[in-house]
Amino acid sequence: MDPGRVDVVLVSPQRAGNVAAACRALKNMGLGRLVLVDAPAGLHRPEVRGLAHGAWDVLDSARTATSLAEAVGLSTLVVGTSGRPAQGDWTPRRLALEAGARAAGGRMALVFGPESRGLRNEDLALCHVRVRIPAHQAQPSLNLSQAVLILGYEIFLAAQPSPPLPQTPPAAAGELEDLLAAARAGLLGIGYLDPLNPEAILAELRRLLARAGPTPRELALLRGLARQVLWAANAIAQARRGSG
């Protein structure tokens, strides 16, 4: 979901300080559009504005609405948040990954209810999707700004570009087998492998290398190590024969 197409709607927030803290959380996560339904008094008091440090633009540009229906009227996806579990609840991660497709190029309204009781059933009835933030059962209730930050973080994270693919591809299967052949000889020479059944350990090493996906350069280092082990094993064996 494009963060620029997200409207965060706070319905009847009870404390001006919580609104200010939510503004800072929004700015942290690249979200800048706030809508207040039944805004609390005191939003412009200095001590309240201090809680919105660095996010005064979000606070000052907040739009007001007389009802939730008015606040979400232009949204193609309305997402309600609730601490009460219900069938079909989305997780914050699912919201971040699927909301863009559900909004279909339009705007998403992310709706939060009052701190003490959350959204009413009639408010949730206006929402297309419900999101619940899982929390420990000993303290499942989240502060308003905490909830805003968590959902904003997931949206921000999902909007980041994918990391570039590795520039160096992993070594080919044939190169892995060349390494294992060199390792087989060296490990037999030092007595690490059972000469009657060396393939049991080699099969585990093959699976380990396949998971690790070493580059050709890394495989060359391992081949050099295997050859050095074989050289040392031969030198020890020759010294023993000479002393015998």
Secondary structure, 3 states (H helix, E strand, C coil): CCHHHEEEEEECCCCHHHHHHHHHHHHHCCCCEEEEECCCCCCCCHHHHHHCCCCHHHHHCCEEECCHHHHCCCEEEEEEECCCCCCCCECHHHHHHHHHHHHCCCEEEEEECCCCCCCCHHHHCCCCEEECCCCCCCCCCCCHHHHHHHHHHHHHHHCCCCCCCCCCCCCCHHHHHHHHHHHHHHHHHCCCCCCCCCHHHHHHHHHHHHHHCCCHHHHHHHHHHHHHHHHHHHHHHHHHHHHC
